[in-house]
Structures are given as structure tokens and as C-alpha cells.
């Protein structure tokens, strides 16, 4: 009797498991078909600014200032994101000597030219936390002594060209409207609920939650072993492109970083210090661009969509080198804290495009002014 019961129960559970598996596979198939239809081209090659974006932007600025006040470090006001720097290092950026003529625009217009630059490597969180915590990782690059009128009219940044990137090819929000609801929820400490703005499943952003979870990656052994992406698109002369920086260790002398103690709160800074300052070994990268092909699904206004690399491969436009240097001094760390990176510190040939970049212009400028004013000695 008991044996018959267990056989019956086992059969029932087996059928239930097969049923759930069929439901799961069916849902996956329907989802794949839906996104294949939704993410099909063509798309516009021009910006499309929605109504109400300016009002949303002003509200986001207010939320961002509230966040930097929440994360004040004693008397200093920190950035609203990427608050913790691993270091700001001197860098050189050299345009490829044989760069294709179609890519010779802006700071890449002179093949073989070398620009002096600052590179800031950072964690993504608005509050400085242990490096071993899952987090986004950022790279900001500031080219110096760049002639020509810039999109930003600030005299302080009149000779700079900035590039801002982080360690995932897609962003976890599509546009300014979603950024507003997501950022407001996160400012209230509701990180997961930011992707579930109500009870209606049609408004849930599960795909974007998955992107966010992928972005919050385990710490690398060193910040110079990570790929960084612009996420949002830019102009490169007449082209629409995205940027990427990849490690290129073959362009530098061979070097093997000693194993780092990842229990230390600042082991990523230690890794940079070990390589650049103690072992005097440079680090090398390649700066690349990816062209928009609007006949395929490569949208300008949706930063949650990764442009397909198999359709539009990345092309290297310049090499970047961090030479051996002493960077971890009190004076340089203070300089690093006061440096302002903004993709709108740029020549018109590198104009940022798309909603997230339009948002960055307003928010970065407002938060930077607020921070610098509050941090005056």
C-alpha cells in the first residue's frame, strides 16, 4: 500500500515537473520571439527628444543632489555616482598612425598624434564601499590641451576632451523617463523595487533588472584588466558611434600582477600602486569605436540595447598607455577628487547624442558645481 502511494506521488511530481518545464520553455520561446520582433530595425539615425524631458531632468537633478548629501563623507560632498576612485593617473592617448580616413575626426583627425591625459578609475556606487562588493566599475578619460571651441562653455574646461565609460555594454534604463522613476526609487533605498514601479506586470522591467545585476559584477583583479563601454552613443564627425576601451597588454612589456588580498577594502587601488608605482610596469589599452548601422536595431535613444558587434565590429582608433608613475599622494588624490568629467566637455565632432547623454549634461554640470562650491576650503 505504502509502496503504491510513493509510486503514485513520484509519478505525479514527475508530471508536474514536466508541465512546469514545458511552461518555462514556452515562456522563453514567446519572450525570445517578442524581443526578436521588438528589437528589429530599421531605427532612426537622428535624435528624437520626447516632450517633458526637461521637467524630468530638473527633478533628477534634485534627486541627485539629495543623494550626494546623503553620502557626504564627513565635511566633503562626494559624487552622486562613482564616488570612490582607485586613482587618477597620467596617461597618453596616441591616434593610430594608419587610422581609416572615415574615422579621422576631432581628436582623431591627426594620425600618430599623442595627447596627454588624466585617467580616473573608480567603483560605481554613490557611497565608498569595500572593493570586493559587487559593483559597476568606471573609467573616465580627460584629454588635455585640446584646441577648438567646446560644447561646454565653461572656461575651466575649455581645453579638455572627456570620455566617460563603465564596465557593461548596456545600461539598465532605456531613457530619461525610466531613469527618473528608477533613480528616485534607488534614492529611497528601494533598489530592486526600482524595476517594479507598480502592480501591473506590463510595467515591470525584468530585462533591465538582469542588465543591472550583470553590471554589478565581482571585482576584477585590477582595474586595468576590465573592458569599459560608453553605453550611450556619440557623434564622430558625421558618424554615430559608441566607444569602448579594452585592455591591450601585448602593447606593453610583459607583466604579471602578484595576487592581491581581496579582503582589503582598497585592494584595487593597491593593485594599481603595485603595478605602476612599485613594479614600474605600464598598462596599455586600445580605444575603439563601433559605428551605428540604422538599418539594424541600433537605437540612439535606448541605452538598454547593446549594438550587435557581429553586425558592426569595433575598430581601434587609438592606443592608451598608463606609464609607470607615483600617483597615490595626498595632493594628487585631492586633485582627483576635484576633477570633473563630463562627456559634454567635448569638441562638436564628438557631440554626445541620445536622452541619457542629454540628461548627463544637465546633471553632471549641476552636481559638479554643487560639489565644488560645498567643498571649497
C-alpha positions as CSV (number, residue, x, y, z in Angstrom):
1,X,0.0,0.0,0.0
2,X,2.7,2.5,1.0
3,X,4.8,1.5,-2.0
4,X,1.9,2.2,-4.3
5,X,1.4,5.6,-2.7
6,X,5.0,6.6,-3.2
7,X,5.0,5.4,-6.8
8,X,1.8,7.4,-7.4
9,X,3.3,10.5,-5.7
10,X,6.6,10.1,-7.7
11,X,4.6,9.9,-11.0
12,X,2.6,13.0,-10.1
13,X,5.7,15.0,-9.2
14,X,7.3,13.9,-12.4
15,X,4.3,15.0,-14.5
16,X,4.2,18.3,-12.6
17,X,7.9,18.9,-13.3
18,X,7.5,18.2,-17.0
19,X,4.5,20.5,-17.0
20,X,6.5,23.3,-15.4
21,X,9.4,22.7,-17.8
22,X,7.0,23.0,-20.7
23,X,5.6,26.2,-19.4
24,X,9.1,27.6,-18.8
25,X,10.3,26.7,-22.3
26,X,7.1,28.0,-23.8
27,X,7.5,31.3,-22.0
28,X,11.2,31.5,-23.0
29,X,10.2,30.9,-26.6
30,X,7.5,33.5,-26.6
31,X,9.8,36.0,-24.9
32,X,12.5,35.4,-27.5
33,X,10.1,35.8,-30.4
34,X,8.7,39.0,-28.8
35,X,12.1,40.6,-28.3
36,X,13.2,39.4,-31.8
37,X,10.2,41.3,-33.2
38,X,10.6,44.3,-30.9
39,X,14.3,44.7,-31.5
40,X,14.3,44.7,-35.3
41,X,15.4,47.5,-37.5
42,X,15.4,49.9,-39.0
43,X,15.8,52.7,-36.4
44,X,16.4,56.5,-36.7
45,X,19.9,57.9,-37.2
46,X,18.7,61.2,-35.6
47,X,17.9,62.1,-32.0
48,X,14.2,62.1,-31.0
49,X,13.6,64.3,-28.0
50,X,10.3,63.4,-26.1
51,X,8.0,66.0,-24.6
52,X,8.5,66.6,-20.9
53,X,12.2,65.6,-20.9
54,X,13.4,69.0,-19.5
55,X,11.0,68.7,-16.5
56,X,12.1,65.2,-15.7
57,X,15.7,66.2,-15.9
58,X,15.2,69.0,-13.3
59,X,13.6,66.5,-11.0
60,X,16.5,64.1,-11.4
61,X,19.0,66.9,-10.6
62,X,17.1,67.4,-7.3
63,X,17.3,63.7,-6.5
64,X,21.0,63.6,-7.4
65,X,21.8,66.4,-5.0
66,X,19.8,64.7,-2.3
67,X,21.9,61.5,-2.9
68,X,25.3,63.4,-2.6
69,X,24.1,64.9,0.6
70,X,23.1,61.5,2.0
71,X,26.6,60.2,1.2
72,X,28.6,63.1,2.5
73,X,32.0,62.0,3.7
74,X,32.4,64.0,6.9
75,X,32.7,67.5,5.5
76,X,33.2,66.7,1.8
77,X,30.4,66.2,-0.7
78,X,31.1,63.2,-2.9
79,X,29.9,62.4,-6.5
80,X,26.4,61.1,-7.0
81,X,27.9,58.1,-8.6
82,X,31.4,56.6,-9.0
83,X,32.3,58.3,-5.7
84,X,35.3,56.0,-4.9
85,X,38.3,56.4,-7.1
86,X,41.1,53.8,-7.3
87,X,43.3,56.6,-8.6
88,X,43.8,59.3,-11.1
89,X,46.8,58.6,-13.3
90,X,48.6,60.4,-16.1
91,X,48.0,58.8,-19.4
92,X,48.9,59.2,-23.1
93,X,46.5,58.6,-25.9
94,X,48.0,58.1,-29.3
95,X,45.9,58.1,-32.5
96,X,46.5,55.1,-34.8
97,X,49.1,56.1,-37.4
98,X,47.1,54.2,-40.1
99,X,43.6,55.2,-39.0
100,X,41.0,54.9,-41.7
101,X,40.2,58.4,-43.2
102,X,36.5,58.0,-42.4
103,X,37.3,58.0,-38.7
104,X,39.7,60.9,-38.7
105,X,37.6,63.5,-36.9
106,X,38.0,65.6,-33.7
107,X,40.9,64.4,-31.6
108,X,41.5,61.6,-34.0
109,X,41.9,63.9,-37.0
110,X,45.8,63.6,-37.0
111,X,47.0,60.0,-37.3
112,X,50.0,59.4,-35.0
113,X,49.3,62.4,-32.7
114,X,49.8,61.8,-28.9
115,X,47.6,63.5,-26.4
116,X,48.4,63.9,-22.7
117,X,45.5,62.9,-20.4
118,X,44.2,62.0,-17.0
119,X,42.5,58.7,-16.4
120,X,40.2,58.1,-13.4
121,X,39.3,54.5,-12.5
122,X,36.5,54.0,-10.0
123,X,33.8,51.9,-8.4
124,X,30.2,52.8,-9.5
125,X,28.4,53.2,-6.2
126,X,27.4,56.6,-4.8
127,X,28.9,55.5,-1.4
128,X,32.6,54.3,-1.0
129,X,32.4,50.6,-0.1
130,X,34.8,47.7,0.0
131,X,36.2,46.8,-3.4
132,X,35.2,43.2,-3.1
133,X,31.5,44.2,-3.1
134,X,29.7,43.6,-6.4
135,X,29.6,46.9,-8.2
136,X,30.0,48.7,-11.5
137,X,33.5,49.9,-12.4
138,X,34.2,53.1,-14.3
139,X,36.8,54.7,-16.4
140,X,36.9,58.4,-17.2
141,X,39.5,59.9,-19.6
142,X,40.3,63.6,-19.9
143,X,42.5,64.7,-22.9
144,X,44.4,67.9,-22.2
145,X,45.4,70.9,-24.3
146,X,42.8,70.1,-27.0
147,X,42.3,73.2,-29.2
148,X,39.0,74.4,-30.6
149,X,35.6,75.6,-29.2
150,X,33.9,73.0,-26.9
151,X,30.3,72.2,-26.4
152,X,30.6,73.1,-22.8
153,X,31.1,76.9,-22.4
154,X,32.9,76.6,-19.1
155,X,36.3,78.4,-19.3
156,X,37.6,75.9,-16.8
157,X,37.2,73.0,-19.3
158,X,37.9,74.9,-22.5
159,X,40.9,72.8,-23.4
160,X,39.6,69.4,-22.4
161,X,38.0,66.4,-24.2
162,X,36.4,63.9,-21.9
163,X,35.3,60.3,-22.4
164,X,33.2,58.5,-19.8
165,X,32.7,54.7,-19.7
166,X,31.8,51.8,-17.5
167,X,32.1,48.1,-17.4
168,X,29.0,46.9,-19.3
169,X,27.9,47.3,-22.9
170,X,24.2,48.2,-22.0
171,X,22.6,50.5,-19.4
172,X,19.8,49.3,-17.0
173,X,17.5,52.1,-18.1
174,X,16.4,53.0,-21.6
175,X,15.6,56.7,-21.4
176,X,15.2,59.8,-19.2
177,X,11.6,58.9,-18.1
178,X,12.7,55.4,-16.8
179,X,15.8,56.9,-15.3
180,X,13.6,59.3,-13.3
181,X,11.5,56.5,-11.7
182,X,14.5,54.2,-11.2
183,X,16.7,56.8,-9.6
184,X,14.0,58.1,-7.4
185,X,13.3,54.6,-6.1
186,X,17.0,54.0,-5.5
187,X,17.4,57.3,-3.7
188,X,14.8,55.9,-1.3
189,X,16.8,52.7,-0.8
190,X,14.4,50.6,-2.9
191,X,17.0,49.1,-5.3
192,X,15.0,46.1,-6.5
193,X,11.6,47.8,-6.4
194,X,13.1,50.4,-8.8
195,X,12.4,47.8,-11.6
196,X,8.9,47.1,-10.5
197,X,7.1,50.5,-10.5
198,X,3.6,49.1,-9.8
199,X,1.4,46.1,-9.7
200,X,0.9,45.9,-13.4
201,X,3.4,43.3,-14.9
202,X,3.3,45.2,-18.2
203,X,5.4,48.0,-16.4
204,X,7.9,45.6,-14.9
205,X,11.5,46.0,-16.3
206,X,12.8,42.4,-15.7
207,X,15.2,42.7,-18.7
208,X,16.6,45.9,-17.2
209,X,16.9,44.2,-13.8
210,X,19.0,41.5,-15.4
211,X,21.3,44.1,-17.0
212,X,21.7,45.8,-13.6
213,X,22.6,42.5,-11.9
214,X,25.2,41.8,-14.7
215,X,26.6,45.3,-14.3
216,X,27.1,44.7,-10.5
217,X,30.0,42.3,-11.2
218,X,32.6,40.8,-8.9
219,X,35.7,42.9,-8.6
220,X,38.4,42.3,-11.1
221,X,42.0,41.5,-10.0
222,X,42.9,45.0,-11.2
223,X,41.1,47.9,-12.8
224,X,43.4,47.7,-15.9
225,X,42.0,44.2,-16.7
226,X,38.5,45.4,-17.4
227,X,36.6,46.4,-20.6
228,X,34.8,49.8,-20.4
229,X,31.9,51.0,-22.6
230,X,30.4,54.3,-23.4
231,X,26.9,52.8,-23.4
232,X,25.4,55.9,-24.9
233,X,26.1,57.0,-28.5
234,X,28.1,59.9,-29.8
235,X,28.9,61.7,-33.0
236,X,32.3,61.1,-34.6
237,X,32.1,63.7,-37.4
238,X,29.1,62.6,-39.5
239,X,29.0,59.1,-37.9
240,X,27.0,57.9,-35.0
241,X,29.2,55.6,-32.8
242,X,29.8,54.1,-29.4
243,X,33.1,53.9,-27.6
244,X,34.9,51.1,-25.9
245,X,38.3,50.7,-24.1
246,X,39.8,47.2,-23.9
247,X,42.9,46.0,-22.2
248,X,45.8,45.6,-24.6
249,X,48.6,44.0,-22.6
250,X,50.5,42.9,-25.7
251,X,51.3,46.6,-26.4
252,X,53.2,46.8,-23.1
253,X,56.2,44.9,-21.7
254,X,55.1,41.5,-20.2
255,X,53.9,41.9,-16.7
256,X,52.1,39.6,-14.2
257,X,50.4,41.2,-11.2
258,X,51.1,39.5,-7.8
259,X,48.0,38.0,-6.3
260,X,46.1,40.7,-4.3
261,X,44.5,40.4,-0.9
262,X,40.8,40.9,-1.8
263,X,39.9,41.2,1.9
264,X,41.5,44.7,2.0
265,X,38.9,47.5,1.5
266,X,41.0,49.2,-1.2
267,X,42.8,46.3,-3.0
268,X,42.0,47.7,-6.4
269,X,44.0,50.9,-5.6
270,X,46.7,48.6,-4.2
271,X,46.8,46.7,-7.5
272,X,47.4,49.9,-9.4
273,X,50.0,51.0,-6.9
274,X,51.8,47.6,-7.1
275,X,52.0,47.7,-10.9
276,X,52.6,51.4,-11.7
277,X,54.5,52.6,-8.6
278,X,56.3,49.6,-7.1
279,X,57.0,47.4,-10.1
280,X,57.2,50.4,-12.5
281,X,55.2,48.5,-15.2
282,X,53.0,50.4,-17.6
283,X,49.4,49.4,-18.5
284,X,48.1,49.5,-22.1
285,X,44.6,49.8,-23.6
286,X,43.0,50.2,-27.0
287,X,40.3,52.9,-27.6
288,X,37.7,51.6,-30.1
289,X,34.6,52.8,-31.9
290,X,31.5,51.0,-33.2
291,X,29.5,52.5,-36.0
292,X,25.7,52.7,-35.9
293,X,24.0,50.8,-38.7
294,X,20.5,52.1,-38.5
295,X,19.1,49.5,-40.9
296,X,19.6,47.1,-37.9
297,X,18.3,47.6,-34.4
298,X,21.0,50.0,-33.1
299,X,18.9,52.7,-31.4
300,X,20.2,56.1,-30.3
301,X,17.5,56.8,-27.6
302,X,17.5,53.4,-25.9
303,X,20.7,52.7,-23.9
304,X,19.5,49.4,-22.7
305,X,20.1,47.9,-26.1
306,X,23.6,46.6,-26.9
307,X,24.6,47.2,-30.5
308,X,25.4,43.9,-32.2
309,X,29.1,43.5,-32.6
310,X,28.7,40.8,-35.2
311,X,26.9,43.3,-37.4
312,X,29.1,46.3,-36.6
313,X,32.6,45.3,-35.3
314,X,34.6,47.6,-33.1
315,X,37.5,49.4,-34.8
316,X,40.6,50.6,-32.9
317,X,41.2,54.4,-33.3
318,X,43.9,55.0,-30.6
319,X,46.2,53.4,-28.1
320,X,46.2,54.4,-24.4
321,X,49.1,53.9,-22.0
322,X,49.4,54.4,-18.3
323,X,53.1,54.9,-17.8
324,X,54.9,53.9,-14.6
325,X,54.2,56.7,-12.1
326,X,53.7,57.7,-8.4
327,X,50.0,58.6,-8.2
328,X,48.9,57.9,-4.6
329,X,49.8,61.1,-2.9
330,X,47.6,63.4,-0.8
331,X,47.9,66.2,-3.4
332,X,47.1,64.0,-6.4
333,X,44.2,62.3,-4.6
334,X,42.7,65.8,-3.8
335,X,43.2,66.8,-7.5
336,X,41.5,63.6,-8.5
337,X,38.5,64.4,-6.2
338,X,38.2,67.8,-7.7
339,X,38.4,66.7,-11.4
340,X,35.1,67.0,-13.2
341,X,34.5,64.5,-16.0
342,X,31.6,65.2,-18.4
343,X,31.1,63.8,-21.9
344,X,30.0,67.4,-22.9
345,X,33.5,68.6,-22.3
346,X,34.0,67.9,-25.9
347,X,34.6,69.1,-29.4
348,X,31.4,69.3,-31.6
349,X,32.9,66.4,-33.6
350,X,32.4,64.2,-30.5
351,X,29.0,65.5,-29.5
352,X,27.1,63.2,-27.1
353,X,23.7,62.2,-28.5
354,X,20.6,60.4,-27.1
355,X,18.5,61.0,-24.0
356,X,20.9,59.7,-21.4
357,X,23.6,61.9,-22.7
358,X,21.3,64.9,-22.7
359,X,20.5,64.1,-19.1
360,X,24.2,63.8,-18.3
361,X,24.9,67.3,-19.5
362,X,22.4,68.8,-17.0
363,X,23.0,66.5,-14.1
364,X,26.8,66.4,-14.3
365,X,27.1,70.1,-14.5
366,X,24.7,70.8,-11.7
367,X,26.2,68.2,-9.3
368,X,29.8,69.3,-10.2
369,X,29.0,72.9,-9.4
370,X,27.3,71.9,-6.2
371,X,30.1,69.7,-5.0
372,X,32.9,72.2,-5.8
373,X,31.0,75.0,-4.1
374,X,30.4,72.9,-1.0
375,X,34.0,71.6,-0.9
376,X,35.7,75.0,-1.0
377,X,38.1,75.3,1.9
